[in-house]
């Protein structure tokens, strides 16, 4: 198995990869609770939804690990789940069954484009500048999520949308302590810094009575029958539903491509030309997961930005993903324990990841504004709109336009114009409120 996962190529080991998998899982385990809570607003029952969330994550991550051999975990996307629940169902009035049918159709498109190698061709068309900005922007986005989850940053008032949280609160103080513990361990190059930080703060939170201990350690999973195979594909094929299919497709396409490239750039997995070798394999794993997720009863899945946590712990091969997949399956029975990790524990780890992922910005050419402006828009809009897709599409759209306006259109890959058109359609069909 060690040869199968090419440990020697990346100078890694079972212990290092297992630790990376545990780290990734701990930083994204919140999805087990958060995704069903969001989808409940669309009428999808919470218990069966939790099972669907876990199974779709385990399936996609297993394919990613064994077939694509990459350290990227797959799970239902945050953002896309909220879009389905609050916009497609609550505002636009579609049933959740039709919404799942639209996701399935988008998955079919993903699979076809991947098999035909069109997705990989488009990914190779993305310039180095945007790849670096994707990585840095994702890091800043994760840091912002972490700051908000821990209470370090909170919602402000009109004219000042965000503000400093109450740093006298015990949860905020624990989060700050967790961040400093992780930072000091990283400075001393201690393996498992993120996991240690998460566990120390979680244990401290239990001991101080801030976070209640789970009522039980083991439980049987709910029956997923009410939502399995309930997707309405025929309803999603109607003319009225096609804009929903298009938006889901563009959102997931941009998120997946940008996340894969951003994570790969941080993990040193790109080749000398800035490309991820055999990128069609992780893309196919993502596409297949998108086919299975709506069948199981949950929303769009894809490579998770929290995979950065495992990459920072040294995860470089598919064994990391294999560990994550096994842990997700275990979560079917240990959900009460795994979901007891408080936001101020995993949030501190997300802030630390932002520190680690900011470094690629140094590779952006700050003297060339046709390069700098798209990178700037990508990173800032990811954070300020709380939407990775918005930042990525802004970069993909502005890059060819600025190059052309500067008389440097020959520097633009043909595929970038297709990505720009897709990005434009994202804004045309986006459900503004």
C-alpha positions as CSV (number, residue, x, y, z in Angstrom):
1,X,0.0,0.0,0.0
2,X,2.9,2.3,0.7
3,X,4.0,2.0,-2.9
4,X,0.4,2.3,-4.2
5,X,0.2,5.8,-2.5
6,X,3.7,6.8,-3.6
7,X,4.9,7.8,-0.1
8,X,8.5,7.8,-1.2
9,X,7.7,10.4,-4.0
10,X,6.5,12.9,-1.4
11,X,8.8,11.8,1.4
12,X,5.8,11.0,3.6
13,X,4.7,8.1,5.8
14,X,1.7,6.2,7.2
15,X,1.9,8.2,10.4
16,X,2.2,11.5,8.7
17,X,-0.7,10.8,6.3
18,X,-2.9,9.4,9.0
19,X,-2.3,12.5,11.2
20,X,-3.1,14.7,8.1
21,X,-6.4,12.8,7.6
22,X,-7.4,13.1,11.2
23,X,-6.6,16.9,11.0
24,X,-8.7,17.4,7.9
25,X,-11.6,15.4,9.4
26,X,-11.6,17.4,12.7
27,X,-11.6,20.7,10.8
28,X,-14.6,19.7,8.6
29,X,-16.6,17.5,10.9
30,X,-18.9,20.4,11.6
31,X,-20.5,19.7,8.2
32,X,-22.1,16.6,9.8
33,X,-24.3,18.9,11.8
34,X,-24.3,22.1,9.8
35,X,-25.4,20.7,6.5
36,X,-28.5,18.9,7.8
37,X,-29.4,22.0,9.8
38,X,-29.3,24.2,6.7
39,X,-31.2,21.7,4.5
40,X,-33.9,21.3,7.1
41,X,-35.1,24.7,6.0
42,X,-35.8,23.2,2.6
43,X,-37.9,20.5,4.1
44,X,-35.3,17.7,4.1
45,X,-35.5,15.9,7.5
46,X,-32.5,16.4,9.6
47,X,-31.8,12.8,10.7
48,X,-31.8,11.2,7.2
49,X,-29.9,14.3,5.9
50,X,-27.1,13.7,8.4
51,X,-26.7,10.2,7.1
52,X,-26.7,11.4,3.5
53,X,-24.1,14.0,4.3
54,X,-21.8,11.4,5.9
55,X,-22.3,8.8,3.1
56,X,-21.7,11.3,0.3
57,X,-18.6,12.6,2.0
58,X,-17.2,9.1,2.6
59,X,-18.0,8.0,-1.0
60,X,-16.4,11.0,-2.7
61,X,-13.4,11.1,-0.4
62,X,-12.8,7.4,-0.8
63,X,-12.8,7.7,-4.7
64,X,-10.5,10.7,-4.3
65,X,-8.1,8.7,-2.2
66,X,-8.0,5.4,-4.0
67,X,-8.6,6.5,-7.6
68,X,-7.2,10.0,-7.8
69,X,-4.6,9.4,-4.9
70,X,-4.9,13.0,-3.8
71,X,-5.2,14.4,-0.2
72,X,-8.4,16.2,-0.9
73,X,-11.6,15.5,1.1
74,X,-15.0,15.7,-0.5
75,X,-18.2,16.7,1.2
76,X,-21.4,18.8,0.6
77,X,-20.4,22.4,-0.1
78,X,-21.2,25.2,2.3
79,X,-22.8,28.0,0.2
80,X,-24.3,25.7,-2.3
81,X,-26.4,24.1,0.5
82,X,-27.6,27.5,1.6
83,X,-28.3,28.5,-2.0
84,X,-30.5,25.4,-2.4
85,X,-32.3,25.8,0.9
86,X,-32.9,29.5,1.1
87,X,-33.0,30.6,-2.5
88,X,-34.1,27.7,-4.7
89,X,-36.6,26.3,-2.3
90,X,-37.6,29.1,0.1
91,X,-37.5,32.1,-2.3
92,X,-38.0,30.6,-5.8
93,X,-40.5,28.0,-4.6
94,X,-39.0,24.8,-6.1
95,X,-39.4,21.6,-4.2
96,X,-36.2,20.1,-2.6
97,X,-36.8,17.0,-4.9
98,X,-36.5,19.2,-8.0
99,X,-33.4,20.9,-6.5
100,X,-31.8,17.6,-6.0
101,X,-32.7,16.7,-9.6
102,X,-30.9,19.9,-10.8
103,X,-27.8,18.9,-8.8
104,X,-27.9,15.4,-10.4
105,X,-28.1,17.0,-13.9
106,X,-25.1,19.2,-13.1
107,X,-23.3,16.1,-12.0
108,X,-24.0,14.5,-15.3
109,X,-22.5,17.5,-17.1
110,X,-19.5,17.4,-14.8
111,X,-18.9,13.7,-15.6
112,X,-19.2,14.2,-19.4
113,X,-16.9,17.2,-19.4
114,X,-14.4,15.4,-17.3
115,X,-14.4,12.2,-19.4
116,X,-14.0,14.3,-22.5
117,X,-11.1,16.1,-20.7
118,X,-12.7,19.5,-21.3
119,X,-12.6,20.3,-17.6
120,X,-8.9,19.6,-17.3
121,X,-8.2,21.6,-20.5
122,X,-10.1,24.6,-18.9
123,X,-8.2,24.1,-15.7
124,X,-4.9,24.3,-17.5
125,X,-6.0,27.5,-19.1
126,X,-6.0,29.3,-15.8
127,X,-2.9,31.5,-15.5
128,X,-0.4,31.2,-12.7
129,X,-1.4,34.5,-11.1
130,X,-4.9,33.3,-10.5
131,X,-3.8,29.9,-9.2
132,X,-1.7,31.7,-6.6
133,X,-4.5,34.1,-5.7
134,X,-6.9,31.1,-5.4
135,X,-4.7,29.6,-2.8
136,X,-4.2,32.8,-0.8
137,X,-7.8,33.8,-1.1
138,X,-9.0,30.5,0.2
139,X,-6.6,30.9,3.1
140,X,-8.0,34.3,3.9
141,X,-11.6,33.0,3.5
142,X,-10.9,30.1,6.0
143,X,-9.3,32.6,8.4
144,X,-12.4,34.8,8.2
145,X,-14.7,31.8,8.8
146,X,-12.5,30.9,11.8
147,X,-12.6,34.4,13.2
148,X,-16.4,34.5,12.8
149,X,-16.9,31.0,14.3
150,X,-14.8,31.8,17.3
151,X,-16.3,35.2,18.0
152,X,-13.1,37.1,17.4
153,X,-15.0,38.9,14.6
154,X,-18.7,39.6,14.8
155,X,-21.4,41.3,12.7
156,X,-21.2,45.1,13.1
157,X,-23.6,47.8,12.2
158,X,-24.5,49.8,9.0
159,X,-21.3,51.5,7.8
160,X,-19.1,49.0,9.7
161,X,-20.3,45.5,8.6
162,X,-17.9,43.6,10.9
163,X,-16.3,44.5,14.2
164,X,-14.1,43.1,17.0
165,X,-15.9,40.5,19.1
166,X,-16.1,40.5,22.9
167,X,-12.6,39.3,23.7
168,X,-13.5,39.0,27.4
169,X,-15.8,36.0,26.6
170,X,-14.3,32.7,27.7
171,X,-14.9,31.1,24.2
172,X,-13.1,33.9,22.5
173,X,-10.2,33.7,25.0
174,X,-10.0,29.9,24.4
175,X,-9.9,30.4,20.7
176,X,-7.1,33.0,20.9
177,X,-5.2,30.6,23.2
178,X,-5.8,27.8,20.7
179,X,-4.4,29.9,17.8
180,X,-1.3,30.8,19.8
181,X,-0.7,27.1,20.9
182,X,-0.9,26.1,17.2
183,X,1.3,28.9,16.1
184,X,4.0,28.1,18.8
185,X,3.9,24.4,17.9
186,X,4.3,25.2,14.2
187,X,7.2,27.5,15.0
188,X,8.8,24.6,16.8
189,X,7.9,22.3,13.8
190,X,5.8,20.0,15.9
191,X,3.9,17.5,13.8
192,X,0.2,17.4,14.6
193,X,0.1,21.1,15.7
194,X,-3.5,21.6,14.4
195,X,-4.8,18.4,15.9
196,X,-3.1,19.2,19.3
197,X,-4.5,22.7,19.3
198,X,-8.1,21.4,18.5
199,X,-7.9,18.7,21.2
200,X,-6.4,20.9,23.9
201,X,-9.1,23.6,23.4
202,X,-11.9,21.0,23.2
203,X,-10.7,19.4,26.4
204,X,-10.3,22.7,28.1
205,X,-13.8,23.7,27.1
206,X,-15.2,20.4,28.6
207,X,-13.3,20.9,31.8
208,X,-14.4,24.5,32.2
209,X,-18.0,23.5,31.6
210,X,-18.2,25.8,28.6
211,X,-19.0,23.0,26.2
212,X,-21.3,20.2,27.5
213,X,-20.1,16.6,27.3
214,X,-22.1,14.5,24.8
215,X,-25.0,12.6,26.3
216,X,-23.8,9.4,24.6
217,X,-20.7,8.2,22.9
218,X,-22.2,5.8,20.4
219,X,-25.6,5.9,18.6
220,X,-27.2,4.1,15.7
221,X,-27.6,6.3,12.6
222,X,-31.1,7.5,11.6
223,X,-33.0,5.7,8.7
224,X,-32.1,7.6,5.5
225,X,-35.0,6.0,3.5
226,X,-37.2,9.1,3.4
227,X,-34.8,11.0,1.2
228,X,-32.9,8.3,-0.8
229,X,-33.8,8.3,-4.5
230,X,-36.3,11.1,-4.0
231,X,-34.7,13.5,-6.6
232,X,-37.0,14.7,-9.3
233,X,-34.9,14.7,-12.5
234,X,-37.9,15.2,-14.9
235,X,-39.0,18.3,-12.9
236,X,-35.4,19.7,-13.1
237,X,-35.5,19.2,-16.9
238,X,-38.3,21.8,-17.4
239,X,-37.5,25.1,-19.0
240,X,-38.3,26.9,-15.8
241,X,-35.7,24.9,-13.9
242,X,-32.8,25.2,-16.4
243,X,-31.5,28.5,-14.8
244,X,-31.2,26.7,-11.5
245,X,-29.2,23.8,-13.2
246,X,-26.9,26.4,-14.8
247,X,-26.2,28.3,-11.6
248,X,-25.5,25.1,-9.7
249,X,-23.2,23.9,-12.5
250,X,-21.2,27.2,-12.7
251,X,-20.9,27.6,-8.9
252,X,-19.7,24.0,-8.4
253,X,-17.4,24.1,-11.5
254,X,-15.6,27.2,-10.4
255,X,-15.4,26.2,-6.7
256,X,-14.0,22.8,-7.5
257,X,-11.4,23.9,-10.1
258,X,-10.3,26.8,-7.9
259,X,-10.2,24.7,-4.8
260,X,-8.2,21.9,-6.4
261,X,-5.7,24.2,-7.9
262,X,-5.4,26.4,-4.8
263,X,-4.9,23.4,-2.5
264,X,-2.4,21.9,-4.9
265,X,-0.4,25.1,-5.1
266,X,-0.1,25.2,-1.3
267,X,0.8,21.5,-1.1
268,X,3.5,21.7,-3.8
269,X,1.6,19.3,-6.0
270,X,1.7,21.4,-9.2
271,X,4.3,20.7,-11.8
272,X,6.8,23.2,-13.2
273,X,4.2,24.6,-15.5
274,X,1.7,25.2,-12.6
275,X,-0.5,22.3,-13.6
276,X,-1.8,19.5,-11.4
277,X,-0.7,16.2,-13.1
278,X,-3.6,14.0,-14.0
279,X,-6.1,16.6,-12.8
280,X,-8.9,14.7,-14.6
281,X,-8.7,12.1,-11.9
282,X,-9.6,14.3,-8.9
283,X,-12.2,16.0,-11.2
284,X,-13.8,12.7,-12.0
285,X,-13.9,11.8,-8.3
286,X,-15.7,15.1,-7.7
287,X,-18.1,14.5,-10.7
288,X,-19.0,11.0,-9.5
289,X,-19.6,12.3,-6.0
290,X,-22.0,14.9,-7.5
291,X,-23.9,12.1,-9.1
292,X,-24.2,10.1,-5.8
293,X,-25.0,13.0,-3.5
294,X,-28.5,13.9,-4.8
295,X,-29.4,10.2,-5.0
296,X,-28.5,9.9,-1.3
297,X,-30.5,13.0,-0.6
298,X,-28.0,15.9,-0.2
299,X,-26.6,18.8,-2.1
300,X,-23.6,19.6,-4.3
301,X,-20.3,18.0,-3.2
302,X,-16.8,18.9,-4.0
303,X,-13.2,19.2,-2.8
304,X,-13.2,20.9,0.6
305,X,-11.0,23.9,1.4
306,X,-10.5,22.4,4.9
307,X,-8.3,19.8,3.2
308,X,-5.7,22.5,3.6
309,X,-5.5,21.5,7.3
310,X,-4.3,18.0,6.4
311,X,-2.0,19.4,3.7
312,X,-0.4,21.6,6.3
313,X,0.2,18.5,8.5
314,X,2.1,16.9,5.6
315,X,-0.7,15.0,3.8
316,X,0.4,14.6,0.2
317,X,-1.2,11.3,-1.1
318,X,-4.5,9.5,-1.3
319,X,-3.9,7.8,2.0
320,X,-4.9,11.0,3.7
321,X,-8.2,11.0,2.0
322,X,-8.7,7.3,2.7
323,X,-8.3,8.1,6.5
324,X,-10.8,10.9,6.2
325,X,-13.3,8.6,4.4
326,X,-13.0,5.9,7.1
327,X,-13.5,8.5,9.8
328,X,-16.6,9.8,8.1
329,X,-18.0,6.3,8.1
330,X,-17.2,6.0,11.8
331,X,-19.1,9.2,12.3
332,X,-22.3,7.4,11.5
333,X,-22.0,5.8,14.9
334,X,-19.9,8.4,16.8
335,X,-21.7,11.5,15.7
336,X,-22.4,12.7,19.3
337,X,-18.7,12.7,20.1
338,X,-17.3,14.1,16.9
339,X,-19.8,16.9,16.7
340,X,-19.0,18.0,20.3
341,X,-15.8,19.8,19.0
342,X,-16.8,23.4,19.6
343,X,-16.4,26.2,17.1
344,X,-13.8,28.0,19.2
345,X,-11.6,24.9,18.9
346,X,-11.8,24.2,15.1
347,X,-12.2,27.9,14.4
348,X,-8.8,28.6,15.9
349,X,-7.3,25.9,13.5
350,X,-9.0,27.6,10.5
351,X,-7.4,31.0,11.4
352,X,-4.0,29.3,11.6
353,X,-4.5,27.7,8.2
354,X,-5.0,31.2,6.8
355,X,-1.5,32.1,8.0
356,X,-0.1,29.1,6.2
357,X,-1.9,29.6,2.9
358,X,-1.1,33.3,2.5
359,X,2.4,32.7,1.2
360,X,1.6,32.1,-2.6
361,X,0.6,35.8,-2.9
362,X,4.3,36.5,-2.9
363,X,4.5,34.9,-6.3
364,X,2.1,37.4,-7.9
365,X,3.7,40.0,-10.1
366,X,2.9,43.2,-8.2
367,X,4.3,45.5,-10.9
368,X,2.0,44.2,-13.6
369,X,-1.5,45.5,-13.0
370,X,-3.0,43.1,-15.5
371,X,-1.9,40.4,-13.2
372,X,-2.3,42.1,-9.8
373,X,-5.8,43.5,-10.3
374,X,-7.5,40.1,-11.0
375,X,-5.5,38.5,-8.1
376,X,-6.7,41.3,-5.8
377,X,-10.3,41.0,-6.9
378,X,-10.2,37.2,-6.4
379,X,-8.8,37.4,-2.9
380,X,-10.8,40.3,-1.6
381,X,-14.2,39.3,-3.0
382,X,-13.8,35.8,-1.7
383,X,-13.7,37.2,1.8
384,X,-15.9,40.3,1.5
385,X,-18.8,38.5,-0.2
386,X,-18.3,35.3,2.0
387,X,-18.4,33.4,-1.3
388,X,-15.4,31.6,-2.9
389,X,-17.3,31.4,-6.2
390,X,-17.7,35.2,-6.4
391,X,-14.0,35.8,-5.9
392,X,-13.0,33.2,-8.5
393,X,-15.4,34.3,-11.1
394,X,-14.3,37.9,-10.6
395,X,-10.7,36.9,-11.3
396,X,-11.6,34.7,-14.2
397,X,-13.6,37.4,-15.8
398,X,-11.3,40.4,-15.2
399,X,-8.1,38.7,-16.3
400,X,-8.8,38.3,-20.0
401,X,-10.6,41.6,-20.2
402,X,-7.7,43.5,-18.7
403,X,-5.1,41.7,-20.8
404,X,-7.1,42.5,-24.0
405,X,-7.7,46.1,-23.0
406,X,-3.9,46.4,-22.5
407,X,-3.3,45.0,-26.0
408,X,-1.9,41.8,-24.6
409,X,-4.6,39.4,-25.7
410,X,-2.1,36.9,-27.0
411,X,-1.2,36.1,-23.4
412,X,-4.7,34.8,-22.8
413,X,-5.3,31.1,-23.3
414,X,-8.3,30.3,-25.5
415,X,-9.9,28.3,-22.6
416,X,-9.9,31.5,-20.4
417,X,-12.5,33.0,-22.7
418,X,-14.8,30.1,-22.0
419,X,-14.2,30.4,-18.3
420,X,-14.9,34.1,-18.6
421,X,-18.2,33.4,-20.3
422,X,-19.1,30.9,-17.6
423,X,-18.2,33.5,-15.0
424,X,-20.3,36.1,-16.7
425,X,-23.3,33.8,-16.7
426,X,-22.7,33.3,-13.0
427,X,-23.5,37.0,-12.4
428,X,-26.3,37.1,-15.0
429,X,-28.2,34.3,-13.4
430,X,-27.1,34.8,-9.7
431,X,-30.2,35.1,-7.5
432,X,-29.7,38.6,-6.1
433,X,-31.8,39.6,-3.1
